[in-house]
Amino acid sequence: QVQLVESGGGLVQAGGSLRLSCAASGSIGRINNMGWYRQAPGKQRELVAGITTDGRTRYADSLKGRFTISGDNAKSTVYLQMNSLEPEDTAVYYCRVDIYWPRRDTYWGQGTQVTVSS
């Protein structure tokens, strides 16, 4: 059984910051990538940022410079530091973990709400 526990969401004013955390536990196997996606009402889920276990990162082009992803391999945890938040960043943020052993598989967290007020 694999669990992804997300935390750090909430309500913040425009210009503020939040830090999301996602910790993977259970029979997680060997992780290849961890990342964050978000889904706003009426929109498709989209990539926010991803990080590999050797530290390579990627970001949605529109978010570069404001969001920073980092990871702690020993704790199977990924973080998302979000700065200069805008009302358009309001969404449910989901953690995603991709494993490659003992099989290729993908796990999703339950989501954490981020609301940015203007």
C-alpha positions in Angstrom: 0.0 0.0 0.0 1.4 3.4 -1.0 0.3 6.7 0.5 1.1 10.2 -0.6 0.4 12.8 2.1 0.3 16.4 1.0 0.3 19.4 3.2 0.8 23.2 3.1 -2.1 24.4 1.1 -4.4 27.1 2.2 -5.6 30.7 1.7 -3.1 33.4 0.9 -3.3 36.9 -0.4 -1.8 37.8 -3.8 1.9 38.3 -3.6 2.2 35.9 -0.7 4.0 32.5 -0.5 3.1 28.9 0.4 5.2 25.8 0.6 3.6 22.5 -0.3 5.0 19.1 0.9 4.3 15.6 -0.2 5.6 12.6 1.6 5.4 9.1 0.1 5.2 6.1 2.4 4.5 2.4 2.2 5.7 -0.1 -0.3 6.7 2.7 -2.7 9.5 0.9 -4.5 12.1 2.9 -6.4 11.1 6.4 -7.4 12.0 7.8 -10.7 10.2 11.2 -10.6 8.2 13.2 -8.2 6.1 16.2 -9.2 3.3 18.6 -8.7 0.2 19.1 -10.9 -2.7 21.5 -10.4 -6.3 21.6 -11.5 -8.4 24.8 -11.5 -12.2 24.6 -11.7 -13.3 23.9 -15.2 -9.8 23.3 -16.4 -7.6 20.2 -17.1 -5.0 19.1 -14.7 -1.6 20.6 -15.7 2.0 20.1 -14.8 3.4 22.6 -12.4 6.9 21.1 -11.8 8.8 17.9 -11.6 12.0 16.6 -10.2 14.0 13.4 -10.8 15.8 11.5 -8.1 19.1 12.8 -9.5 17.9 16.4 -9.2 16.8 17.3 -12.7 13.9 19.7 -12.7 11.3 20.9 -15.1 8.7 23.6 -14.8 5.6 24.9 -16.6 7.0 27.8 -18.7 4.5 30.2 -17.1 5.7 29.4 -13.6 9.4 29.6 -14.0 11.0 32.0 -11.5 8.1 32.0 -9.1 7.9 28.3 -8.1 10.7 26.1 -7.0 10.6 22.3 -6.6 13.0 20.3 -4.4 13.2 16.8 -3.1 14.5 14.8 -0.3 15.2 11.3 -1.6 15.9 9.9 1.9 12.5 10.9 3.0 10.7 10.3 -0.3 9.4 13.8 0.0 8.9 16.5 -2.6 8.4 20.2 -1.9 7.0 23.1 -3.9 7.9 26.6 -2.8 5.4 29.0 -4.4 6.2 32.8 -4.3 4.5 35.8 -5.7 1.3 33.9 -5.8 -1.4 35.2 -8.1 -5.2 34.6 -8.1 -4.7 32.6 -11.3 -2.7 30.1 -9.2 -5.8 29.1 -7.3 -6.3 25.4 -7.8 -6.1 22.0 -6.2 -2.5 20.9 -6.2 -1.7 17.2 -6.6 1.5 15.3 -5.9 2.5 12.7 -8.3 5.1 9.9 -7.9 6.4 7.7 -10.7 8.2 4.5 -9.8 10.2 2.1 -12.0 10.7 -0.8 -9.7 9.3 -3.4 -8.9 7.1 -2.2 -11.8 6.4 1.1 -13.6 3.5 2.8 -11.8 2.2 6.2 -10.9 0.6 7.3 -7.7 -1.3 10.5 -7.0 -2.0 12.3 -3.7 -5.5 13.4 -2.7 -4.8 17.0 -3.5 -4.4 20.2 -1.4 -6.4 23.4 -2.1 -4.5 26.6 -2.7 -6.6 29.7 -2.9 -5.0 33.1 -3.7 -7.2 36.1 -3.0 -6.8 39.4 -4.8 
